[in-house]
Structure formats: structure tokens, C-alpha cells
Amino acid sequence: MSQNGPSRRAVTVGGGIAAALGLAAIGITVPRLFGHHYRKTPYDDLLAQLVDRGEAVKVGSAALDGMGKVTAAKLATEIRPRLDRRTLLEATNSDLAESKLAEVHGWVLPETLARLCALAALES
């Protein structure tokens, strides 16, 4: 710092740091503010595990074809114990290890994932 105030270098470095922090804050906040918001459902605790609910609805619509008459409440009752204190990844890995698989229009999916997608389709 010179006698006249902060040096040009200090101002430039400080401004750069402030700009970087500002951009980081915007990068974190903007997607949350302007990202896709889904309507509230009684099953948001389950549906929150899906990365892209729109794509899950497409898979779920196909999965519902092979499930017969099923309700969202029944699916949620079946899914909740599988996801209790586990992530979707852990539950699907468990399904694979236990050979709990579902065929959906030629695709073989873990049962928990197929049912969760069907729940998303029913609630969309």
C-alpha cells in the first residue's frame, strides 16, 4: 500500500477474487432458482432420488404397461422399504445382486428403478 492508498496490484487481485466469488455464487444459485420445479406430491421423498424426472416418466409409462392395475400408493409402499436409508444406486445394485429385474419394452432394469419410474409416471 502506497501513501496514496492501495496499489494497483492489490486492487486488481482483490477485484479478481471478488469477481470469482461472485461468479461462483451465481453458478450455484441460478440453476436452483431457474431449474425445473415439479409439482408437490406425497411421494417427493422418493421422486427426489431421480436425476431427471421427465425421462423417468417416459420409462415409467412403458413400465406401467406390464404392471397391470397399480396405484401410486401401492408403488410407494413397495419402494419405501427398498430406499430406506439407502440411495437409489445402492438399492439398484442390491436388486441386481438379488436378480430382482423387470423387463420394460425389451430393456432389463432393476426392479426398484422400474417401480420408481412408474411412480413418477403416475404422479406426472
C-alpha positions in Angstrom: 0.0 0.0 0.0 1.4 3.3 -1.0 0.9 6.6 0.7 -1.9 7.5 -1.6 -4.0 4.3 -1.0 -3.9 0.7 -2.1 -1.7 -0.2 -5.0 -3.0 -1.1 -8.4 -1.9 -4.7 -8.0 -3.8 -5.1 -4.7 -7.0 -3.6 -6.3 -6.7 -5.8 -9.3 -6.1 -9.0 -7.3 -8.9 -8.1 -4.9 -11.3 -7.3 -7.7 -10.4 -10.6 -9.4 -11.1 -12.6 -6.3 -14.4 -10.7 -5.7 -15.4 -11.4 -9.3 -14.6 -15.1 -9.0 -16.6 -15.4 -5.8 -19.5 -13.6 -7.4 -19.5 -15.9 -10.4 -19.3 -19.0 -8.1 -22.3 -17.8 -6.1 -24.2 -17.2 -9.3 -23.3 -20.6 -10.7 -24.6 -22.3 -7.5 -27.7 -20.2 -7.2 -29.0 -19.7 -10.7 -29.7 -23.4 -11.5 -31.6 -23.8 -8.3 -33.7 -20.7 -9.0 -34.4 -21.4 -12.6 -34.2 -25.2 -12.8 -37.2 -27.4 -13.3 -39.6 -27.4 -10.4 -42.1 -30.2 -10.1 -45.5 -30.0 -8.5 -45.6 -31.3 -4.9 -46.7 -34.9 -4.4 -46.9 -37.1 -1.4 -44.0 -39.1 -2.8 -41.4 -36.3 -3.2 -39.2 -38.1 -0.8 -38.9 -41.0 -3.3 -39.1 -39.0 -6.5 -36.2 -36.7 -5.3 -33.9 -39.6 -5.9 -34.5 -39.4 -9.7 -32.0 -37.3 -11.6 -34.3 -36.5 -14.5 -38.0 -37.0 -13.6 -39.1 -36.2 -17.2 -37.1 -39.1 -18.6 -38.2 -41.3 -15.7 -41.8 -40.6 -16.7 -41.1 -41.9 -20.2 -39.6 -45.1 -18.8 -42.3 -45.4 -16.2 -45.1 -45.1 -18.7 -43.6 -48.1 -20.5 -43.2 -50.0 -17.2 -46.8 -49.4 -16.3 -47.9 -51.4 -19.4 -46.5 -54.6 -17.8 -47.7 -53.9 -14.2 -51.4 -54.2 -14.6 -53.6 -52.0 -12.4 -51.4 -50.4 -9.8 -51.7 -47.3 -7.7 -49.2 -44.7 -6.7 -49.8 -45.5 -3.0 -49.1 -49.2 -3.6 -45.9 -48.5 -5.6 -44.7 -46.1 -2.9 -45.4 -48.7 -0.2 -43.3 -51.2 -2.1 -40.4 -48.8 -2.9 -40.0 -47.1 0.5 -38.5 -50.1 2.3 -36.0 -50.6 -0.5 -34.8 -47.0 -0.3 -34.9 -46.7 3.5 -31.5 -45.2 4.4 -30.1 -46.1 1.0 -29.5 -44.2 -2.2 -31.1 -45.3 -5.4 -27.7 -46.5 -6.6 -27.4 -48.8 -3.6 -31.0 -50.1 -4.0 -30.5 -50.9 -7.7 -27.2 -52.6 -7.0 -28.9 -54.7 -4.4 -31.7 -55.5 -7.0 -29.0 -56.6 -9.5 -27.3 -58.8 -6.9 -30.6 -60.4 -5.9 -31.7 -60.8 -9.6 -34.7 -58.6 -8.9 -35.2 -57.4 -12.5 -38.0 -56.0 -14.6 -38.4 -56.1 -18.4 -39.6 -52.9 -19.8 -40.2 -53.0 -23.6 -37.1 -55.0 -24.2 -34.9 -53.3 -21.6 -33.9 -55.1 -18.4 -34.0 -52.7 -15.4 -33.6 -53.1 -11.7 -37.0 -53.6 -10.1 -36.7 -50.6 -7.8 -35.8 -48.3 -10.7 -38.7 -49.6 -12.8 -41.2 -49.1 -10.0 -39.8 -45.7 -9.1 -40.2 -44.6 -12.8 -43.7 -46.0 -12.8 -44.5 -43.9 -9.7 -43.1 -40.8 -11.5 -45.3 -41.6 -14.5 -48.4 -41.9 -12.3 -47.6 -38.7 -10.5 -46.8 -36.6 -13.6 
